[in-house]
């Protein structure tokens, strides 16, 4: 216990220097910053949120880093959870484990009887820092890792009344995209913020979005459509209509309209959709490949369907 506490204190002392953004914990040995998020998220959504910070779910290079991440997780999560996401998965090739940041997968800390086949994403156990495989659709808190602020991020723009991120290469732009509340995803082409939520009927989803000063997402270009489907993607094969994601399009008389009042200037219907007029008046998108072969396509469905997820959209913060 004394050794563990000593390591923690040393690790925190690293974080006192201004090498990380707010709430980040710096580690000098690896020149990286760790950030802990207690709001549970599905694996791929957690990874998306980490990339919005300019990082990834945490990769782990050796036993010392494994213990450091776990020690701070104990402090961050206060034993409210038994495990949390790290960046290991075998989504691309079953049995071939990899880190989301592309780091060399050389070190492992599997628990007893791990890894188990059929579960493709990895958590670290709060109690002993061992790893276990879990279904990627489970929701867990998570740990992001980013490069330290010693690495150049955003150029300093000239003073102006409204500060926005300059047009710069994507890798740098991610570090500049600080225009959304925590856990909301910033999309520079629209200057808007997006977040995926779970388990709601269409009307309830829109009501919840409004409570967040948002609306169910409107989509106006193929690029925005791809972005929306990326942040809603869970890495499963959809087998039922309720496995898709609500968007803000609905039928009003003879027209399809967005809940935020924006112009309906882009549509991406799946083949032979929409159908069942008068019955299926709300619209979902297919972020995962479906049994019908749909992928990032839209389908109309009954508004009373309890959908797996939905995306809210609101203006960014300036």
WOFENWO-V275742 format. One record per pair of residues at least 6 apart in sequence whose C-alpha atoms are under 6 Angstrom apart, sorted by the first residue. I is the first residue (numbers start at 1). J is the second residue. D is the distance in Angstrom with one decimal. If there is no record, write none. Layout:
I_J_D, I_J_D
//
This chain:
14_26_5.4, 14_27_5.5, 15_25_4.7, 15_26_4.2, 19_148_5.4, 19_149_5.0, 20_33_5.9, 20_148_5.7, 20_149_5.6, 24_33_5.7, 24_34_5.5, 24_35_4.9, 25_33_5.2, 25_34_5.1, 26_32_5.9, 26_33_4.5, 31_148_5.8, 32_146_5.8, 32_147_4.8, 32_148_5.0, 33_145_5.5, 33_146_5.2, 33_148_5.6, 34_144_5.7, 34_145_4.6, 35_143_5.7, 35_144_5.2, 36_143_4.7, 37_141_5.7, 37_142_5.5, 38_141_4.7, 39_141_5.5, 40_139_5.0, 40_140_4.2, 40_141_4.2, 41_139_4.4, 41_140_5.3, 42_137_5.2, 42_138_5.4, 42_139_4.3, 43_136_5.2, 44_234_5.7, 45_231_5.9, 47_56_5.9, 47_57_5.5, 49_183_6.0, 50_56_4.8, 50_144_5.4, 52_174_5.8, 53_175_5.9, 54_174_5.0, 54_175_5.0, 55_145_5.5, 55_146_4.3, 56_101_5.8, 56_144_5.5, 56_145_5.7, 57_86_5.4, 57_87_4.4, 57_143_5.8, 57_144_4.4, 58_86_5.0, 58_87_5.0, 58_143_5.7, 58_144_5.1, 58_145_5.0, 59_87_5.3, 59_99_5.9, 60_66_5.9, 61_107_5.8, 62_107_5.6, 70_129_5.6, 82_125_6.0, 82_126_5.3, 83_123_5.9, 83_124_5.5, 83_125_4.4, 83_126_5.1, 84_123_5.0, 84_124_5.6, 84_140_5.3, 84_141_4.9, 84_142_5.0, 85_123_4.4, 85_142_4.5, 86_123_5.5, 87_99_5.2, 87_100_5.4, 88_98_5.5, 88_99_4.6, 88_122_5.4, 89_97_5.4, 89_98_5.6, 89_120_5.4, 89_121_4.4, 89_122_6.0, 90_96_5.4, 90_97_4.6, 90_120_5.2, 91_120_5.8, 98_105_5.7, 109_130_5.3, 109_131_5.7, 110_130_5.5, 110_131_4.6, 111_130_5.0, 111_131_5.4, 114_132_5.9, 115_133_5.6, 119_133_5.4, 119_134_5.0, 119_135_4.7, 121_133_5.5, 121_134_5.4, 121_136_5.3, 122_132_5.6, 122_133_4.5, 122_134_5.8, 123_131_5.6, 123_132_5.5, 124_130_5.6, 124_131_4.5, 153_172_5.5, 153_175_5.9, 154_176_5.6, 165_176_5.7, 179_316_5.3, 179_317_4.9, 180_193_5.8, 180_316_5.4, 180_317_5.7, 184_193_5.9, 184_194_5.4, 184_195_5.0, 185_193_5.3, 185_194_5.0, 186_192_6.0, 186_193_4.7, 192_314_5.8, 192_315_4.6, 192_316_4.8, 193_313_5.6, 193_314_5.3, 193_315_5.9, 193_316_5.4, 194_312_5.6, 194_313_4.6, 195_311_5.5, 195_312_5.5, 196_310_5.6, 196_311_4.4, 197_309_5.5, 197_310_5.4, 198_308_5.6, 198_309_4.0, 199_307_5.4, 199_308_4.7, 199_309_5.4, 200_306_5.1, 200_307_5.5, 201_304_5.3, 201_305_5.4, 201_306_4.5, 201_307_6.0, 202_303_5.2, 206_215_5.9, 206_216_5.4, 209_215_4.9, 209_312_5.5, 214_313_5.3, 214_314_4.5, 215_260_5.9, 215_312_5.4, 215_313_5.5, 216_247_5.6, 216_248_4.3, 216_311_5.9, 216_312_4.5, 217_247_5.2, 217_248_5.0, 217_311_5.7, 217_312_5.1, 217_313_4.9, 218_248_5.5, 218_258_5.9, 219_225_5.9, 220_266_5.0, 229_287_4.5, 233_287_4.9, 233_288_5.8, 237_288_5.9, 237_289_5.5, 237_290_5.7, 238_290_4.5, 239_291_5.6, 242_307_4.6, 242_308_5.8, 243_308_5.1, 244_286_5.2, 245_284_5.1, 245_285_5.3, 245_309_4.8, 245_310_4.9, 246_284_4.3, 246_310_4.5, 247_283_6.0, 247_284_5.5, 248_258_5.3, 248_259_5.4, 249_257_5.4, 249_258_4.6, 249_283_5.5, 250_256_5.4, 250_257_5.6, 250_281_5.5, 250_282_4.4, 251_281_4.9, 268_297_5.6, 268_298_5.8, 269_297_5.5, 269_298_4.5, 270_297_4.8, 270_298_5.3, 273_299_6.0, 274_300_5.6, 280_300_5.5, 280_301_4.4, 280_302_4.2, 282_300_5.4, 282_301_5.5, 282_303_5.2, 283_299_5.6, 283_300_4.3, 283_301_6.0, 284_298_5.6, 284_299_5.4, 285_296_6.0, 285_297_5.6, 285_298_4.4, 286_295_5.4, 286_296_4.9, 286_297_5.6, 287_296_5.2, 289_295_4.9
//
